[in-house]
Amino acid sequence: MTTPRALCIFQEPASDAVLAGCDEPRAGQSPAIPIVAVAFSAVMHLAILGSASVIQAMNARRGMQPPIGTDNVLHIVFIALVLAQCGLVAVFLARCFWPLYVKATAGSIVLLILWLLLSVTLESLVQTPIGAGAWATCLILEAVLVWLFVTAIEMTLDYDLVARRLRFRILHLLILTTLIAVGFGAARIWAARDGYELANIRSWIFYWPIQLAGVVNAILTICLYATFRLARNWPVRSVLAAAPLIAIVFAAPLIFKSLFPQQTSVTEMRWLFGSEGLFLIATLVPMEVLRGHAHILK
Protein backbone atom coordinates (compact mmCIF):
# COMPACT_ATOMS: atom_id res chain seq x y z
CA MET A 1 0.00 0.00 0.00
CA THR A 2 1.38 3.46 -0.90
CA THR A 3 1.94 5.88 1.94
CA PRO A 4 -0.40 8.90 1.67
CA ARG A 5 1.34 12.05 0.52
CA ALA A 6 0.39 13.99 3.66
CA LEU A 7 1.97 11.39 5.95
CA CYS A 8 5.31 11.59 4.17
CA ILE A 9 5.95 15.01 5.65
CA PHE A 10 5.41 14.10 9.29
CA GLN A 11 6.78 10.58 9.54
CA GLU A 12 10.14 10.50 11.41
CA PRO A 13 12.49 8.90 10.78
CA ALA A 14 11.59 8.69 7.10
CA SER A 15 12.81 5.74 5.09
CA ASP A 16 13.90 5.81 1.47
CA ALA A 17 10.80 3.87 0.47
CA VAL A 18 8.56 6.48 2.10
CA LEU A 19 10.47 9.40 0.69
CA ALA A 20 10.25 7.86 -2.75
CA GLY A 21 6.49 8.50 -2.69
CA CYS A 22 6.93 12.21 -2.01
CA ASP A 23 7.31 14.60 -4.89
CA GLU A 24 8.18 17.54 -2.60
CA PRO A 25 10.88 17.98 0.05
CA ARG A 26 10.05 17.50 3.72
CA ALA A 27 9.28 20.41 6.00
CA GLY A 28 12.46 22.21 6.92
CA GLN A 29 14.26 21.04 3.78
CA SER A 30 14.04 24.12 1.62
CA PRO A 31 15.16 24.15 -2.00
CA ALA A 32 17.35 27.10 -0.91
CA ILE A 33 19.75 24.70 0.87
CA PRO A 34 21.97 24.22 -2.23
CA ILE A 35 22.25 28.01 -2.59
CA VAL A 36 23.27 28.36 1.05
CA ALA A 37 25.86 25.59 0.66
CA VAL A 38 27.40 27.27 -2.39
CA ALA A 39 27.33 30.65 -0.64
CA PHE A 40 29.13 29.14 2.37
CA SER A 41 31.89 27.82 0.12
CA ALA A 42 32.26 31.15 -1.68
CA VAL A 43 32.39 33.14 1.58
CA MET A 44 34.98 30.79 3.06
CA HIS A 45 37.24 31.04 0.02
CA LEU A 46 36.90 34.82 -0.11
CA ALA A 47 37.62 35.10 3.63
CA ILE A 48 40.82 33.05 3.37
CA LEU A 49 42.10 34.84 0.28
CA GLY A 50 41.00 38.23 1.65
CA SER A 51 42.82 37.68 4.95
CA ALA A 52 46.00 36.71 3.11
CA SER A 53 45.69 39.75 0.84
CA VAL A 54 45.26 42.09 3.82
CA ILE A 55 48.34 40.69 5.56
CA GLN A 56 50.31 40.91 2.31
CA ALA A 57 49.27 44.56 1.87
CA MET A 58 50.15 45.39 5.49
CA ASN A 59 53.61 43.88 5.04
CA ALA A 60 54.10 45.90 1.85
CA ARG A 61 53.12 49.18 3.56
CA ARG A 62 55.47 48.70 6.51
CA GLY A 63 58.51 49.46 4.42
CA MET A 64 60.53 47.05 6.53
CA GLN A 65 61.37 43.36 6.55
CA PRO A 66 58.27 41.47 7.76
CA PRO A 67 58.49 38.60 10.25
CA ILE A 68 59.94 35.38 8.88
CA GLY A 69 57.31 33.33 7.09
CA THR A 70 54.90 36.22 6.51
CA ASP A 71 56.61 38.00 3.60
CA ASN A 72 54.69 36.05 0.95
CA VAL A 73 51.51 34.90 2.66
CA LEU A 74 49.36 35.22 -0.45
CA HIS A 75 51.66 32.91 -2.40
CA ILE A 76 51.64 30.33 0.40
CA VAL A 77 47.84 30.42 0.44
CA PHE A 78 47.82 29.92 -3.32
CA ILE A 79 49.98 26.79 -2.95
CA ALA A 80 47.59 25.59 -0.22
CA LEU A 81 44.68 26.09 -2.63
CA VAL A 82 46.41 24.02 -5.32
CA LEU A 83 47.16 21.19 -2.87
CA ALA A 84 43.60 21.28 -1.54
CA GLN A 85 42.24 21.01 -5.08
CA CYS A 86 44.49 17.99 -5.65
CA GLY A 87 42.89 16.19 -2.70
CA LEU A 88 39.38 17.26 -3.66
CA VAL A 89 39.82 15.96 -7.21
CA ALA A 90 40.83 12.59 -5.78
CA VAL A 91 37.74 12.61 -3.54
CA PHE A 92 35.48 13.42 -6.49
CA LEU A 93 36.97 10.73 -8.71
CA ALA A 94 36.71 8.13 -5.92
CA ARG A 95 32.98 8.83 -5.54
CA CYS A 96 31.81 9.35 -9.11
CA PHE A 97 30.44 6.59 -11.36
CA TRP A 98 32.62 7.30 -14.38
CA PRO A 99 34.51 4.39 -15.98
CA LEU A 100 38.03 3.90 -14.65
CA TYR A 101 39.70 4.98 -17.88
CA VAL A 102 37.70 8.21 -17.86
CA LYS A 103 38.66 8.81 -14.22
CA ALA A 104 42.34 8.19 -14.99
CA THR A 105 42.26 10.55 -17.98
CA ALA A 106 40.36 13.30 -16.16
CA GLY A 107 42.54 12.98 -13.07
CA SER A 108 45.72 13.14 -15.14
CA ILE A 109 44.55 16.28 -16.93
CA VAL A 110 43.59 18.05 -13.70
CA LEU A 111 46.85 17.08 -11.98
CA LEU A 112 48.76 18.35 -15.01
CA ILE A 113 46.94 21.69 -14.79
CA LEU A 114 47.67 21.99 -11.05
CA TRP A 115 51.30 21.09 -11.65
CA LEU A 116 51.59 23.72 -14.38
CA LEU A 117 50.14 26.32 -12.02
CA LEU A 118 52.82 25.51 -9.47
CA SER A 119 55.57 25.37 -12.08
CA VAL A 120 54.66 28.77 -13.52
CA THR A 121 54.10 30.61 -10.24
CA LEU A 122 56.95 29.19 -8.13
CA GLU A 123 60.11 31.05 -9.12
CA SER A 124 62.31 28.29 -7.71
CA LEU A 125 60.76 25.80 -10.14
CA VAL A 126 61.35 28.06 -13.11
CA GLN A 127 65.00 28.39 -12.15
CA THR A 128 65.40 24.73 -11.10
CA PRO A 129 63.38 22.45 -13.41
CA ILE A 130 64.31 19.44 -11.29
CA GLY A 131 62.11 20.90 -8.57
CA ALA A 132 59.11 20.67 -10.89
CA GLY A 133 59.58 16.90 -10.93
CA ALA A 134 59.52 16.83 -7.13
CA TRP A 135 56.21 18.70 -7.07
CA ALA A 136 54.80 16.38 -9.72
CA THR A 137 55.52 13.33 -7.55
CA CYS A 138 54.05 15.18 -4.56
CA LEU A 139 50.74 15.80 -6.34
CA ILE A 140 50.55 12.22 -7.63
CA LEU A 141 51.37 10.81 -4.18
CA GLU A 142 48.70 12.93 -2.50
CA ALA A 143 46.04 12.11 -5.10
CA VAL A 144 46.70 8.35 -4.97
CA LEU A 145 46.65 8.22 -1.15
CA VAL A 146 43.41 10.19 -0.94
CA TRP A 147 41.75 8.12 -3.67
CA LEU A 148 42.67 4.83 -1.98
CA PHE A 149 41.47 5.83 1.49
CA VAL A 150 38.29 7.52 0.29
CA THR A 151 37.48 4.39 -1.69
CA ALA A 152 38.10 2.29 1.44
CA ILE A 153 35.77 4.53 3.48
CA GLU A 154 33.05 4.28 0.87
CA MET A 155 33.45 0.49 0.71
CA THR A 156 32.81 0.23 4.46
CA LEU A 157 29.57 2.16 3.96
CA ASP A 158 28.26 0.48 0.80
CA TYR A 159 30.47 -2.28 -0.61
CA ASP A 160 28.17 -3.24 -3.49
CA LEU A 161 27.86 0.33 -4.73
CA VAL A 162 31.62 0.91 -4.68
CA ALA A 163 32.26 -2.46 -6.32
CA ARG A 164 30.10 -1.36 -9.26
CA ARG A 165 32.20 1.79 -9.57
CA LEU A 166 35.44 -0.21 -9.62
CA ARG A 167 34.70 -2.59 -12.46
CA PHE A 168 38.17 -3.36 -13.78
CA ARG A 169 39.12 -4.63 -17.21
CA ILE A 170 42.30 -5.29 -19.17
CA LEU A 171 41.54 -2.15 -21.19
CA HIS A 172 41.79 -0.07 -18.01
CA LEU A 173 45.22 -1.54 -17.22
CA LEU A 174 46.38 -0.92 -20.80
CA ILE A 175 45.27 2.71 -20.76
CA LEU A 176 46.75 3.34 -17.31
CA THR A 177 50.16 1.88 -18.18
CA THR A 178 50.15 3.85 -21.43
CA LEU A 179 49.48 7.10 -19.60
CA ILE A 180 52.24 6.37 -17.09
CA ALA A 181 54.71 5.49 -19.85
CA VAL A 182 53.89 8.63 -21.84
CA GLY A 183 54.17 10.78 -18.70
CA PHE A 184 57.55 9.40 -17.69
CA GLY A 185 58.83 9.54 -21.25
CA ALA A 186 57.82 13.18 -21.68
CA ALA A 187 59.30 14.05 -18.27
CA ARG A 188 62.58 12.37 -19.14
CA ILE A 189 62.87 14.17 -22.47
CA TRP A 190 61.98 17.51 -20.86
CA ALA A 191 64.51 16.99 -18.06
CA ALA A 192 67.25 15.86 -20.45
CA ARG A 193 66.89 19.10 -22.46
CA ASP A 194 67.92 21.02 -19.32
CA GLY A 195 70.71 18.62 -18.42
CA TYR A 196 68.86 16.73 -15.69
CA GLU A 197 68.16 13.07 -15.09
CA LEU A 198 65.00 11.80 -13.38
CA ALA A 199 67.16 9.81 -10.99
CA ASN A 200 68.61 13.10 -9.68
CA ILE A 201 65.24 14.40 -8.51
CA ARG A 202 65.54 12.62 -5.16
CA SER A 203 68.86 14.34 -4.49
CA TRP A 204 67.27 17.79 -4.71
CA ILE A 205 67.45 19.52 -1.34
CA PHE A 206 63.68 20.09 -1.11
CA TYR A 207 62.56 16.73 -2.53
CA TRP A 208 61.82 14.87 0.71
CA PRO A 209 60.20 17.84 2.51
CA ILE A 210 57.84 18.25 -0.45
CA GLN A 211 56.95 14.54 -0.45
CA LEU A 212 56.30 14.63 3.29
CA ALA A 213 54.10 17.68 2.74
CA GLY A 214 52.12 15.67 0.19
CA VAL A 215 51.61 12.87 2.74
CA VAL A 216 50.51 15.35 5.43
CA ASN A 217 48.10 17.01 2.99
CA ALA A 218 46.66 13.60 2.11
CA ILE A 219 46.21 12.73 5.81
CA LEU A 220 44.45 16.06 6.42
CA THR A 221 42.11 15.50 3.46
CA ILE A 222 41.32 11.92 4.52
CA CYS A 223 40.63 12.90 8.14
CA LEU A 224 38.30 15.75 7.18
CA TYR A 225 36.48 13.64 4.59
CA ALA A 226 36.03 10.76 7.05
CA THR A 227 34.70 13.19 9.64
CA PHE A 228 32.04 14.71 7.41
CA ARG A 229 31.15 11.37 5.81
CA LEU A 230 30.90 9.17 8.91
CA ALA A 231 29.68 11.52 11.65
CA ARG A 232 25.90 11.88 11.80
CA ASN A 233 25.29 15.40 13.13
CA TRP A 234 26.96 18.74 12.53
CA PRO A 235 28.05 19.56 16.13
CA VAL A 236 29.99 16.28 16.27
CA ARG A 237 31.36 16.89 12.78
CA SER A 238 32.56 20.35 13.78
CA VAL A 239 34.47 19.05 16.81
CA LEU A 240 35.95 16.08 14.98
CA ALA A 241 36.99 18.24 12.01
CA ALA A 242 38.66 20.84 14.23
CA ALA A 243 40.74 18.21 16.07
CA PRO A 244 42.88 16.92 13.15
CA LEU A 245 43.14 20.39 11.62
CA ILE A 246 44.50 21.93 14.83
CA ALA A 247 46.76 18.93 15.47
CA ILE A 248 48.31 19.06 12.01
CA VAL A 249 48.68 22.85 11.98
CA PHE A 250 50.63 22.83 15.25
CA ALA A 251 52.36 19.42 15.22
CA ALA A 252 53.31 18.91 11.55
CA PRO A 253 55.56 22.02 11.28
CA LEU A 254 57.47 20.90 14.38
CA ILE A 255 58.03 17.48 12.79
CA PHE A 256 59.28 19.18 9.63
CA LYS A 257 61.56 21.39 11.72
CA SER A 258 63.10 18.39 13.47
CA LEU A 259 63.61 16.44 10.23
CA PHE A 260 64.55 19.28 7.87
CA PRO A 261 65.75 22.19 10.01
CA GLN A 262 67.42 24.04 7.13
CA GLN A 263 64.45 23.87 4.75
CA THR A 264 61.58 24.57 7.14
CA SER A 265 59.84 27.74 8.26
CA VAL A 266 57.35 26.87 10.99
CA THR A 267 55.23 29.95 10.28
CA GLU A 268 55.01 29.20 6.57
CA MET A 269 54.12 25.56 7.23
CA ARG A 270 51.32 26.57 9.59
CA TRP A 271 49.95 28.99 7.03
CA LEU A 272 50.15 26.25 4.40
CA PHE A 273 48.37 23.49 6.35
CA GLY A 274 45.90 25.84 8.02
CA SER A 275 44.85 27.44 4.74
CA GLU A 276 44.58 24.07 3.03
CA GLY A 277 42.41 22.69 5.84
CA LEU A 278 40.06 25.65 5.59
CA PHE A 279 39.87 25.29 1.80
CA LEU A 280 39.00 21.61 2.24
CA ILE A 281 36.30 22.41 4.81
CA ALA A 282 34.91 25.10 2.51
CA THR A 283 34.30 22.44 -0.15
CA LEU A 284 33.62 19.25 1.85
CA VAL A 285 30.91 20.84 4.00
CA PRO A 286 28.78 21.95 1.00
CA MET A 287 29.46 18.59 -0.66
CA GLU A 288 28.06 16.72 2.33
CA VAL A 289 25.12 19.13 2.69
CA LEU A 290 24.19 18.70 -0.96
CA ARG A 291 24.59 14.91 -0.72
CA GLY A 292 22.20 14.78 2.22
CA HIS A 293 19.78 17.15 0.52
CA ALA A 294 19.75 15.04 -2.66
CA HIS A 295 19.15 11.90 -0.57
CA ILE A 296 16.17 13.51 1.15
CA LEU A 297 14.65 14.57 -2.17
CA LYS A 298 14.84 11.06 -3.64
ZIFEN-V479215 format. One record per helix or strand of 3 or more residues. SS is the DSSP state (2 for helix, 1 for strand). FROM is the first residue (numbers start at 1). LEN is the number of residues. If there is no record, write none. Layout:
BEGIN
ss=SS from=FROM len=LEN
ss=SS from=FROM len=LEN
END
This chain:
BEGIN
ss=2 from=5 len=6
ss=2 from=16 len=4
ss=2 from=33 len=30
ss=2 from=73 len=23
ss=2 from=100 len=22
ss=2 from=123 len=5
ss=2 from=129 len=29
ss=2 from=159 len=7
ss=2 from=170 len=24
ss=2 from=198 len=6
ss=2 from=207 len=24
ss=2 from=234 len=26
ss=2 from=266 len=31
END
